[in-house]
Amino acid sequence: MINLTIPKKKRVYIPQNLEIKWENLEPVFNELLARPIDNVVGLEQWLKDKSELEAALEEDFAWRYIRMSCDTANENLVKDFQYFATEIEPKIAPVANQLNQKFNDSPFIDELDQQKYFVYIRAIRKALEIYRDENVELLTKLQVTQQKYQGITGAMSVTINGQEYTLEQAANFIKETDRTVRQQAWETIQQRRLVDKDELNMLFDELIVLRHQVALNAGFENYRDYMFQALGRFDYTPQDCYQFHEAIEKLIVPILKEQAEKRAELLNIPVLKPWDMEVSTSGKAPLKPFKNGEELVNKSIDCFNAIDPKLGQMLSIMKANNLFDVESRKGKAPGGYNYPLAETGAPFIFMNSANSFRDLTTMVHEGGHAVHTFLTAGLELNDFKHCPSEVAELASMSMELISMDNWEIYFDNKEELVRAKKEQLVDVLKTLPWVAVIDQFQHWIYTNPGHNSADREEAFKQIYTRFGAGFANWEGQEKEFGNTWQKQLHLFEVPFYYIEYAIAQLGAIAIWKNYKENPTKALQQYLEALSLGYTRPIHEIYETAGIKFDFSLGYIEQLASFVKDELQKLG
């Protein structure tokens, strides 16, 4: 019998039942600040004790966020989250900076294993460089303000055929073979989004002002430049991002334009509209890989088991410990995430399944993140587990492709299995221009902080058009076209977290290419890379995975060509 309990790490420094209130935390922080460190052994113990405290705080915050996003209409859960954001975090921030300074000033820092601590020391020094006391209050205000997006969008629902649906559920109608049904559903969803357009614009204006001020306080010209430092982007520059966008425009957009022309031909539609882009060109009903959330979880456990029993066990442990909330419902925040629980060593998967094919890919994507959480749980310091998004998304996006070899678990019909694989590979390519749109849009937003909502809409339209505008004709839908950006929660909640999806998508294609050639070796390299957490620089983690950290024109061309060939093999 497999043991599905989670052996939670025993605390050795902080009290077992520490209640997260500042009066209980302050003495612990003060002890860390005051403790004399007499040698390198003492310094490492101090780091471990600090790490234990940070893990406890992270997990407490994680549960507050998870519970709030599962039920955005519950005011008590929102208050619990806000309590941490307004009463705990602002008090921790200056002390955390003092602890960073104490570490950096230690005469024993050079006696640490420099390879083991290189990434950690670099991050601490960067944090010290950009920290400003005057930003503590602003960052608190941002934390609370940006969560309003969840409340506004979580309350969105529409009525179709006399029945109420969340927007995720209603999106299934856009996959129907009846074009009138698709159009009506698409228009109904867009009209609902437009109801909150002005409120979301005002919220975004407020966020831009706060973010710009944070950047100015830290000595930066704009928030884009500040975030490149805050996110620890040591491996590439804004200019590299612009070149990446250009490569996507040059190499990927033409492939997708060609596919859109084929789509119009197969559907026998002279002009593709936005509601024609999700329906299957086979003329068949939408794919239904599972019936409900429970079946999605169970089939995904079977799928991961087929890749490697250790991976299936990870998801089984999560199921046994109620670490999934997968079905869409009103009042739930939009999107999906895998939230690591720092002390427990397992994550929580949140998503909005409406029993569609896209939900299968979301589940295996978040499942890839979950595997990463389990593999890094035993790392010595909490900060060693804090992977940059370029690495975190490599874990998830690679799993989307690796898992395809076992999708017969979801599809017992061979024709449907082929359809699913083709849709997934087209989605892999479609990811790239949309990422370029959102990333370039953010560069524009934060390097032009004085803009208004009309300027912003115009900028978005120009950028979206440059990258194919979803490869549909928007004549007569200009309002909806200009408002498409508001559905992207990252813009509101996690600014500048987006280009990583495209970088990691290239890495995932390269891992999958290796997996097609030698599954055992490629899987081993993938898991070894994930197990490193963030103890090595990004390019070394990619090398451990058997791939390059590269988004040059030539590399994109090579990988896009491989995906095109795989699509052709499917017929």
C-alpha positions as CSV (number, residue, x, y, z in Angstrom):
1,M,0.0,0.0,0.0
2,I,1.4,3.4,-1.0
3,N,1.7,5.9,1.8
4,L,-0.2,9.0,0.8
5,T,0.4,11.1,3.9
6,I,2.6,14.1,3.7
7,P,5.4,14.1,6.4
8,K,5.4,17.8,7.2
9,K,8.9,19.1,8.0
10,K,9.4,19.3,11.8
11,R,10.2,22.8,13.0
12,V,13.4,23.0,15.0
13,Y,13.7,26.8,15.4
14,I,10.3,28.4,15.6
15,P,7.5,27.2,17.9
16,Q,5.4,24.4,16.4
17,N,2.1,26.3,17.0
18,L,3.3,29.8,16.1
19,E,0.3,32.0,15.5
20,I,1.0,34.4,12.7
21,K,0.6,37.7,14.5
22,W,3.3,40.4,14.6
23,E,3.6,40.3,18.4
24,N,4.6,36.6,18.0
25,L,6.8,37.1,15.0
26,E,8.8,40.2,16.2
27,P,10.8,38.4,18.9
28,V,11.8,35.7,16.4
29,F,13.0,38.4,13.9
30,N,14.8,40.2,16.7
31,E,16.6,37.1,17.8
32,L,17.8,36.6,14.2
33,L,18.9,40.2,14.0
34,A,20.7,40.1,17.3
35,R,22.3,36.7,17.2
36,P,26.1,36.8,17.1
37,I,27.6,34.8,14.2
38,D,31.1,33.6,15.0
39,N,32.0,31.3,12.1
40,V,30.8,29.9,8.8
41,V,29.0,27.0,10.6
42,G,27.0,29.6,12.7
43,L,26.2,31.6,9.5
44,E,24.8,28.4,7.8
45,Q,22.7,27.6,10.9
46,W,21.4,31.2,11.0
47,L,20.4,30.8,7.3
48,K,18.5,27.6,8.1
49,D,16.7,29.2,11.0
50,K,15.7,32.2,8.9
51,S,14.6,29.9,6.1
52,E,12.3,27.9,8.5
53,L,10.6,31.2,9.6
54,E,10.2,32.3,6.0
55,A,8.7,28.9,5.0
56,A,6.1,29.1,7.8
57,L,5.2,32.7,6.8
58,E,4.9,31.7,3.1
59,E,2.6,28.8,3.8
60,D,0.4,30.9,6.0
61,F,0.1,33.5,3.2
62,A,-0.4,30.8,0.6
63,W,-3.5,29.4,2.4
64,R,-5.0,32.9,2.8
65,Y,-4.5,33.5,-1.0
66,I,-5.9,30.0,-1.9
67,R,-9.0,30.3,0.2
68,M,-9.7,33.8,-1.1
69,S,-9.4,32.8,-4.7
70,C,-11.6,29.8,-4.2
71,D,-14.4,32.1,-2.9
72,T,-13.9,35.7,-3.9
73,A,-17.3,36.7,-2.6
74,N,-16.5,35.7,1.0
75,E,-15.6,38.9,2.8
76,N,-14.0,37.1,5.7
77,L,-11.5,35.3,3.4
78,V,-10.7,38.6,1.7
79,K,-10.1,40.2,5.1
80,D,-7.8,37.3,6.2
81,F,-5.7,37.9,3.1
82,Q,-5.7,41.6,3.5
83,Y,-4.7,41.2,7.2
84,F,-1.4,39.5,6.1
85,A,-0.9,42.0,3.3
86,T,-1.5,45.1,5.4
87,E,-0.5,44.1,9.0
88,I,2.2,41.5,8.6
89,E,4.1,42.0,5.3
90,P,4.8,45.8,5.8
91,K,6.3,45.0,9.2
92,I,8.4,42.1,7.8
93,A,9.8,44.1,4.8
94,P,12.2,46.5,6.7
95,V,13.4,43.7,9.0
96,A,13.9,41.3,6.1
97,N,16.1,44.0,4.5
98,Q,18.1,44.3,7.8
99,L,18.6,40.5,7.8
100,N,19.8,40.7,4.2
101,Q,22.2,43.4,5.2
102,K,23.4,41.3,8.2
103,F,24.1,38.4,5.9
104,N,25.9,40.5,3.3
105,D,28.0,42.2,5.9
106,S,29.1,38.9,7.5
107,P,32.9,38.3,7.3
108,F,32.1,34.6,6.8
109,I,30.2,35.0,3.6
110,D,33.3,34.2,1.5
111,E,33.8,30.9,3.4
112,L,30.5,29.6,2.2
113,D,30.5,27.1,-0.7
114,Q,30.4,29.7,-3.5
115,Q,28.9,27.3,-6.1
116,K,26.1,26.3,-3.7
117,Y,25.3,29.9,-2.7
118,F,26.2,31.9,-5.8
119,V,22.5,32.4,-7.0
120,Y,21.4,33.1,-3.4
121,I,24.1,35.7,-2.7
122,R,23.4,37.4,-6.0
123,A,19.7,37.6,-5.3
124,I,20.3,39.0,-1.8
125,R,22.6,41.7,-3.1
126,K,20.1,42.7,-5.8
127,A,17.3,42.9,-3.2
128,L,19.4,45.2,-1.1
129,E,20.2,47.3,-4.1
130,I,16.6,48.0,-5.0
131,Y,15.0,48.1,-1.5
132,R,13.6,51.4,-0.3
133,D,11.7,52.0,2.9
134,E,9.3,54.4,1.2
135,N,8.2,51.5,-1.1
136,V,6.9,49.3,1.7
137,E,3.6,51.1,2.0
138,L,3.2,51.3,-1.8
139,L,3.9,47.6,-2.3
140,T,1.3,46.9,0.4
141,K,-1.2,49.0,-1.3
142,L,-0.4,47.3,-4.6
143,Q,-0.9,43.9,-3.1
144,V,-4.4,44.8,-1.9
145,T,-5.4,46.8,-4.9
146,Q,-4.4,44.3,-7.6
147,Q,-6.5,41.6,-5.9
148,K,-9.7,43.6,-6.7
149,Y,-9.3,42.1,-10.2
150,Q,-10.2,38.7,-8.8
151,G,-13.4,40.1,-7.2
152,I,-14.6,41.9,-10.3
153,T,-13.9,39.0,-12.8
154,G,-14.9,36.2,-10.3
155,A,-18.4,37.7,-10.2
156,M,-18.8,37.6,-14.0
157,S,-21.4,35.2,-15.4
158,V,-23.7,35.0,-18.4
159,T,-27.1,33.5,-19.2
160,I,-27.3,31.3,-22.3
161,N,-30.4,29.3,-23.1
162,G,-31.9,30.3,-19.8
163,Q,-29.0,28.9,-17.8
164,E,-26.3,30.8,-15.8
165,Y,-22.7,30.0,-16.7
166,T,-19.3,31.3,-15.6
167,L,-17.3,32.7,-18.5
168,E,-15.1,29.6,-18.5
169,Q,-18.2,27.4,-18.8
170,A,-19.8,29.6,-21.5
171,A,-16.6,29.5,-23.6
172,N,-17.5,25.9,-24.4
173,F,-20.3,27.1,-26.7
174,I,-17.6,28.8,-28.9
175,K,-16.4,25.3,-29.8
176,E,-19.8,24.2,-31.1
177,T,-20.2,23.3,-34.8
178,D,-23.3,25.6,-35.2
179,R,-21.9,29.0,-36.2
180,T,-24.9,30.9,-34.9
181,V,-24.5,29.3,-31.4
182,R,-20.8,30.2,-31.4
183,Q,-21.4,33.8,-32.4
184,Q,-24.2,34.3,-29.9
185,A,-22.0,32.8,-27.1
186,W,-19.0,34.9,-28.0
187,E,-21.0,38.1,-28.2
188,T,-22.7,37.4,-24.8
189,I,-19.3,36.8,-23.1
190,Q,-17.9,40.0,-24.7
191,Q,-20.9,42.1,-23.7
192,R,-20.4,40.9,-20.1
193,R,-16.8,41.8,-20.2
194,L,-17.6,45.3,-21.5
195,V,-19.9,45.9,-18.6
196,D,-16.8,46.1,-16.3
197,K,-14.5,47.6,-18.9
198,D,-14.4,51.1,-17.3
199,E,-14.1,49.8,-13.7
200,L,-11.1,47.6,-14.8
201,N,-9.6,50.5,-16.7
202,M,-9.8,52.7,-13.5
203,L,-8.3,49.9,-11.5
204,F,-5.4,49.5,-14.0
205,D,-4.8,53.3,-14.0
206,E,-4.4,53.2,-10.2
207,L,-2.0,50.2,-10.5
208,I,0.2,52.0,-13.1
209,V,0.5,55.1,-10.9
210,L,1.5,53.1,-7.9
211,R,4.0,50.9,-9.9
212,H,5.6,53.9,-11.5
213,Q,6.1,55.5,-8.1
214,V,7.8,52.4,-6.8
215,A,10.2,52.5,-9.7
216,L,11.0,56.2,-9.2
217,N,11.6,55.7,-5.5
218,A,14.1,52.9,-6.3
219,G,16.0,55.1,-8.7
220,F,14.7,53.8,-12.0
221,E,13.3,55.7,-14.9
222,N,10.3,53.4,-15.3
223,Y,8.6,50.3,-13.9
224,R,9.8,48.1,-16.7
225,D,13.5,48.7,-15.8
226,Y,12.7,48.2,-12.1
227,M,10.9,44.9,-12.7
228,F,13.7,43.5,-14.8
229,Q,15.9,43.9,-11.7
230,A,13.2,42.9,-9.2
231,L,12.5,39.7,-11.1
232,G,16.3,38.9,-11.2
233,R,16.5,38.9,-15.0
234,F,20.3,38.5,-15.1
235,D,20.2,36.5,-18.3
236,Y,18.5,38.8,-20.8
237,T,17.6,42.5,-21.4
238,P,14.5,44.4,-22.7
239,Q,16.3,44.6,-26.0
240,D,16.5,40.8,-26.1
241,C,12.8,40.7,-25.6
242,Y,12.2,43.1,-28.5
243,Q,14.3,40.8,-30.7
244,F,12.4,37.8,-29.5
245,H,9.1,39.5,-30.5
246,E,10.5,40.3,-34.0
247,A,11.6,36.6,-34.4
248,I,8.1,35.5,-33.4
249,E,6.5,38.0,-35.9
250,K,8.9,36.8,-38.7
251,L,8.7,33.0,-38.1
252,I,5.6,32.0,-36.2
253,V,3.0,34.5,-37.4
254,P,3.2,33.4,-41.1
255,I,2.8,29.7,-40.0
256,L,-0.4,30.6,-38.0
257,K,-1.7,32.8,-40.9
258,E,-1.3,29.8,-43.2
259,Q,-3.2,27.6,-40.7
260,A,-6.0,30.2,-40.4
261,E,-6.4,30.1,-44.2
262,K,-6.7,26.3,-44.1
263,R,-9.2,26.7,-41.2
264,A,-11.4,29.0,-43.3
265,E,-11.2,26.6,-46.2
266,L,-12.1,23.6,-44.1
267,L,-15.0,25.4,-42.3
268,N,-16.1,26.8,-45.7
269,I,-16.2,30.3,-44.3
270,P,-14.9,33.2,-46.5
271,V,-13.9,35.4,-43.5
272,L,-12.9,34.0,-40.1
273,K,-14.5,35.9,-37.2
274,P,-13.3,35.6,-33.5
275,W,-16.0,33.0,-32.8
276,D,-14.6,30.7,-35.6
277,M,-11.2,30.1,-34.0
278,E,-11.9,27.4,-31.4
279,V,-14.3,25.1,-33.3
280,S,-12.8,21.9,-34.6
281,T,-12.2,21.9,-38.4
282,S,-13.2,18.2,-38.5
283,G,-16.9,19.2,-38.2
284,K,-17.1,17.1,-35.1
285,A,-18.3,18.1,-31.6
286,P,-15.8,19.6,-29.1
287,L,-13.5,17.1,-27.5
288,K,-14.6,15.9,-24.0
289,P,-11.7,14.2,-22.4
290,F,-13.4,13.8,-19.0
291,K,-16.9,14.2,-17.4
292,N,-16.1,16.2,-14.3
293,G,-13.4,17.5,-12.0
294,E,-13.0,14.2,-10.1
295,E,-12.5,12.2,-13.4
296,L,-10.0,14.8,-14.6
297,V,-7.9,14.4,-11.4
298,N,-8.1,10.6,-11.6
299,K,-7.2,10.4,-15.3
300,S,-4.3,12.8,-14.8
301,I,-3.0,10.5,-12.0
302,D,-3.1,7.6,-14.4
303,C,-1.4,9.7,-17.1
304,F,1.4,10.7,-14.8
305,N,1.7,7.1,-13.5
306,A,2.3,6.0,-17.1
307,I,5.1,8.5,-17.6
308,D,6.7,7.5,-14.3
309,P,5.0,6.0,-11.2
310,K,6.8,8.5,-8.9
311,L,5.0,11.3,-10.8
312,G,1.6,9.7,-10.4
313,Q,2.2,9.2,-6.7
314,M,2.8,13.0,-6.4
315,L,-0.7,13.7,-7.7
316,S,-2.2,10.9,-5.7
317,I,-0.7,12.4,-2.5
318,M,-2.3,15.7,-3.5
319,K,-5.7,14.1,-4.0
320,A,-5.5,12.2,-0.7
321,N,-4.8,15.5,1.1
322,N,-7.5,17.6,-0.7
323,L,-5.0,19.8,-2.6
324,F,-7.1,20.3,-5.7
325,D,-10.0,22.7,-6.5
326,V,-10.5,22.3,-10.2
327,E,-14.1,23.0,-11.2
328,S,-15.3,26.4,-12.4
329,R,-18.1,28.1,-10.4
330,K,-19.4,31.6,-9.8
331,G,-17.4,33.5,-7.2
332,K,-14.2,31.7,-8.0
333,A,-11.2,33.8,-9.2
334,P,-10.3,33.3,-12.9
335,G,-7.4,31.3,-14.2
336,G,-5.3,28.5,-12.8
337,Y,-2.3,28.1,-10.6
338,N,-0.1,25.6,-8.7
339,Y,0.7,27.2,-5.3
340,P,3.6,25.6,-3.4
341,L,3.1,25.1,0.3
342,A,6.6,25.9,1.6
343,E,6.5,23.8,4.9
344,T,4.3,21.0,3.7
345,G,6.4,20.3,0.6
346,A,3.4,19.8,-1.6
347,P,1.4,22.3,-3.7
348,F,-2.3,23.2,-4.2
349,I,-3.7,23.1,-7.7
350,F,-6.4,25.6,-8.5
351,M,-8.2,25.9,-11.8
352,N,-11.5,26.5,-13.5
353,S,-12.4,23.4,-15.4
354,A,-15.5,23.5,-17.6
355,N,-14.9,19.9,-18.8
356,S,-13.1,21.0,-22.0
357,F,-10.0,19.9,-23.8
358,R,-8.2,23.1,-22.7
359,D,-8.8,22.0,-19.1
360,L,-6.8,18.8,-19.8
361,T,-3.8,20.8,-20.9
362,T,-4.2,23.2,-17.9
363,M,-4.2,20.2,-15.6
364,V,-1.0,18.6,-17.0
365,H,0.6,22.1,-17.1
366,E,-0.2,22.7,-13.4
367,G,0.8,19.1,-12.8
368,G,4.2,19.9,-14.2
369,H,4.5,22.7,-11.6
370,A,3.4,20.3,-8.9
371,V,6.1,17.8,-9.8
372,H,8.6,20.7,-9.5
373,T,7.3,21.5,-6.1
374,F,7.7,17.9,-4.8
375,L,11.2,17.6,-6.4
376,T,12.5,20.8,-4.7
377,A,10.8,20.2,-1.3
378,G,13.9,18.8,0.3
379,L,16.3,21.6,-0.7
380,E,18.1,23.1,2.3
381,L,16.9,26.7,2.1
382,N,13.5,28.0,1.3
383,D,15.0,30.5,-1.2
384,F,16.6,27.6,-3.1
385,K,13.0,26.6,-4.1
386,H,12.1,30.0,-5.5
387,C,12.6,29.3,-9.2
388,P,12.5,32.1,-11.7
389,S,9.5,31.8,-14.1
390,E,11.7,30.8,-17.0
391,V,12.5,27.6,-15.1
392,A,9.1,27.2,-13.4
393,E,7.3,27.4,-16.7
394,L,9.8,25.0,-18.3
395,A,8.5,22.4,-15.8
396,S,4.9,22.9,-16.7
397,M,5.0,23.5,-20.5
398,S,7.3,20.5,-21.0
399,M,4.8,18.3,-19.1
400,E,2.1,19.4,-21.6
401,L,4.1,17.8,-24.4
402,I,5.7,14.8,-22.6
403,S,2.2,13.7,-21.3
404,M,0.8,13.6,-24.9
405,D,2.3,10.0,-25.3
406,N,-0.2,8.9,-22.7
407,W,-3.3,10.8,-23.7
408,E,-5.1,7.6,-24.7
409,I,-6.0,7.6,-21.0
410,Y,-8.3,10.6,-21.8
411,F,-9.3,9.5,-25.3
412,D,-10.2,5.9,-26.1
413,N,-11.2,7.0,-29.6
414,K,-8.1,7.1,-31.9
415,E,-9.5,9.8,-34.1
416,E,-10.2,12.0,-31.1
417,L,-6.7,11.3,-29.7
418,V,-5.1,12.5,-33.0
419,R,-7.4,15.6,-33.0
420,A,-6.3,16.4,-29.4
421,K,-2.6,16.2,-30.3
422,K,-3.1,18.4,-33.3
423,E,-5.0,21.0,-31.3
424,Q,-2.2,20.9,-28.7
425,L,0.6,21.5,-31.2
426,V,-1.3,24.3,-32.8
427,D,-1.8,25.8,-29.3
428,V,2.0,25.5,-28.7
429,L,2.6,27.8,-31.7
430,K,-0.4,30.1,-30.9
431,T,1.1,30.7,-27.4
432,L,4.1,32.5,-28.9
433,P,2.4,35.5,-30.7
434,W,0.0,36.1,-27.8
435,V,3.0,36.2,-25.3
436,A,4.7,38.7,-27.6
437,V,1.6,40.8,-27.7
438,I,1.2,40.9,-23.8
439,D,4.9,41.4,-23.2
440,Q,5.3,44.2,-25.8
441,F,2.1,45.8,-24.5
442,Q,3.6,45.8,-21.0
443,H,6.8,47.4,-22.2
444,W,4.7,50.1,-23.8
445,I,2.4,50.6,-20.8
446,Y,5.3,51.2,-18.3
447,T,7.6,53.2,-20.5
448,N,4.6,55.5,-21.3
449,P,3.2,55.9,-17.7
450,G,1.4,59.2,-18.5
451,H,-1.0,57.5,-21.0
452,N,-4.8,57.3,-20.6
453,S,-7.2,54.4,-21.2
454,A,-7.9,55.5,-24.9
455,D,-4.1,55.6,-25.6
456,R,-3.7,52.2,-24.0
457,E,-6.5,50.7,-26.1
458,E,-5.0,52.1,-29.3
459,A,-1.5,50.8,-28.4
460,F,-2.9,47.3,-27.7
461,K,-4.8,47.3,-31.0
462,Q,-1.6,48.2,-33.0
463,I,0.5,45.6,-31.2
464,Y,-2.2,42.8,-31.5
465,T,-2.6,43.6,-35.2
466,R,1.1,43.3,-35.7
467,F,1.1,39.7,-34.3
468,G,-2.0,38.6,-36.3
469,A,-4.8,39.8,-34.1
470,G,-5.7,36.2,-33.3
471,F,-5.8,35.5,-37.0
472,A,-9.5,36.6,-37.2
473,N,-11.4,39.5,-38.8
474,W,-12.6,42.0,-36.2
475,E,-14.6,44.4,-38.4
476,G,-17.8,45.3,-36.5
477,Q,-16.2,44.1,-33.3
478,E,-13.8,47.0,-32.7
479,K,-14.9,47.6,-29.1
480,E,-14.3,44.0,-28.2
481,F,-11.0,44.0,-30.1
482,G,-9.6,46.9,-28.1
483,N,-10.7,45.3,-24.8
484,T,-9.2,41.9,-25.3
485,W,-6.2,42.6,-23.1
486,Q,-8.4,42.9,-20.0
487,K,-8.9,39.1,-19.8
488,Q,-5.2,38.6,-19.1
489,L,-5.0,38.5,-15.3
490,H,-1.2,38.7,-15.3
491,L,-1.4,42.4,-16.4
492,F,-3.3,43.2,-13.2
493,E,-1.8,40.8,-10.7
494,V,1.7,39.7,-11.8
495,P,3.1,42.4,-14.0
496,F,6.0,41.4,-16.4
497,Y,5.3,37.7,-15.7
498,Y,4.7,36.7,-19.3
499,I,7.7,36.6,-21.7
500,E,8.8,33.6,-19.6
501,Y,5.9,31.5,-21.2
502,A,7.5,32.0,-24.6
503,I,11.0,31.3,-23.4
504,A,9.9,28.2,-21.6
505,Q,7.7,27.1,-24.6
506,L,10.9,26.9,-26.7
507,G,12.6,25.0,-24.0
508,A,9.6,22.6,-23.7
509,I,9.6,21.9,-27.4
510,A,13.4,21.1,-27.2
511,I,12.8,18.8,-24.2
512,W,9.9,17.1,-26.1
513,K,12.2,16.7,-29.2
514,N,14.7,14.9,-27.0
515,Y,11.9,12.9,-25.4
516,K,10.7,11.7,-28.8
517,E,14.3,10.5,-29.5
518,N,15.1,9.0,-26.1
519,P,12.3,9.1,-23.6
520,T,14.2,7.6,-20.6
521,K,17.2,9.9,-21.0
522,A,15.1,13.0,-21.7
523,L,12.8,12.4,-18.7
524,Q,15.8,11.8,-16.4
525,Q,17.4,15.1,-17.6
526,Y,14.1,17.0,-17.1
527,L,13.7,15.7,-13.6
528,E,17.3,16.4,-12.7
529,A,17.0,20.0,-13.9
530,L,13.8,20.6,-11.9
531,S,15.4,19.1,-8.8
532,L,18.0,21.8,-8.8
533,G,15.4,24.4,-7.9
534,Y,17.2,27.8,-8.1
535,T,20.6,26.7,-6.9
536,R,22.2,27.2,-10.3
537,P,21.9,30.0,-12.9
538,I,19.1,29.6,-15.5
539,H,21.3,28.6,-18.4
540,E,22.9,25.8,-16.3
541,I,19.4,24.5,-15.4
542,Y,18.5,24.4,-19.1
543,E,21.8,22.6,-19.9
544,T,21.0,20.0,-17.2
545,A,17.7,19.5,-18.9
546,G,19.6,18.7,-22.1
547,I,18.6,21.9,-23.9
548,K,19.8,25.5,-24.6
549,F,18.7,28.7,-23.0
550,D,18.3,30.4,-26.3
551,F,15.6,32.5,-28.2
552,S,17.6,33.4,-31.2
553,L,16.0,33.5,-34.7
554,G,17.8,30.3,-35.8
555,Y,16.8,28.4,-32.7
556,I,13.1,29.4,-33.0
557,E,13.2,28.4,-36.7
558,Q,14.6,25.0,-35.9
559,L,12.0,24.3,-33.2
560,A,9.1,25.7,-35.2
561,S,10.1,23.5,-38.1
562,F,10.1,20.4,-35.7
563,V,6.5,21.2,-34.5
564,K,5.3,21.7,-38.1
565,D,6.8,18.3,-39.0
566,E,5.1,16.6,-36.0
567,L,1.8,18.2,-37.0
568,Q,2.2,16.9,-40.6
569,K,2.9,13.4,-39.3
570,L,-0.5,13.5,-37.5
571,G,-2.1,14.1,-40.9
